[in-house]
Amino acid sequence: MSDINQIFKVETDKGEIKDAELLNIISNNNNEYAVYSIDNGDETSNLYASKIIIDENGKTKLVDLEDNSEKVAIIEIIKEMLNK
């Protein structure tokens, strides 16, 4: 999952499968995070970040950020990226 602008499928909270575009991969505290967008179909997109893990089968997976301090740290990194 290292090709920036790569399109991949994600499942939303509502169980819908949508196309997502990889915008960046960031590192923090020995973890990597995918920053990606999902088009809303109305000329707007939502921005997301998920932790990148390797599952027991060696496949790359994205998982939700569950720890609040982890969320805050990643949000701050993304804000810095957007302000450049």
ChimeraX attribute file (.defattr): number of C-alpha atoms within 10 A of each C-alpha:
attribute: neighborCount
match mode: 1-to-1
recipient: residues
	/A:1	13
	/A:2	9
	/A:3	10
	/A:4	14
	/A:5	13
	/A:6	14
	/A:7	17
	/A:8	12
	/A:9	12
	/A:10	15
	/A:11	11
	/A:12	10
	/A:13	7
	/A:14	6
	/A:15	8
	/A:16	9
	/A:17	11
	/A:18	14
	/A:19	14
	/A:20	22
	/A:21	19
	/A:22	21
	/A:23	18
	/A:24	18
	/A:25	18
	/A:26	17
	/A:27	13
	/A:28	11
	/A:29	7
	/A:30	5
	/A:31	10
	/A:32	15
	/A:33	20
	/A:34	22
	/A:35	20
	/A:36	22
	/A:37	19
	/A:38	19
	/A:39	14
	/A:40	10
	/A:41	7
	/A:42	6
	/A:43	6
	/A:44	10
	/A:45	13
	/A:46	10
	/A:47	14
	/A:48	17
	/A:49	23
	/A:50	19
	/A:51	20
	/A:52	19
	/A:53	15
	/A:54	10
	/A:55	10
	/A:56	7
	/A:57	6
	/A:58	8
	/A:59	8
	/A:60	12
	/A:61	12
	/A:62	16
	/A:63	13
	/A:64	11
	/A:65	15
	/A:66	10
	/A:67	8
	/A:68	9
	/A:69	10
	/A:70	13
	/A:71	14
	/A:72	12
	/A:73	13
	/A:74	21
	/A:75	14
	/A:76	11
	/A:77	13
	/A:78	17
	/A:79	11
	/A:80	10
	/A:81	11
	/A:82	8
	/A:83	6
	/A:84	5
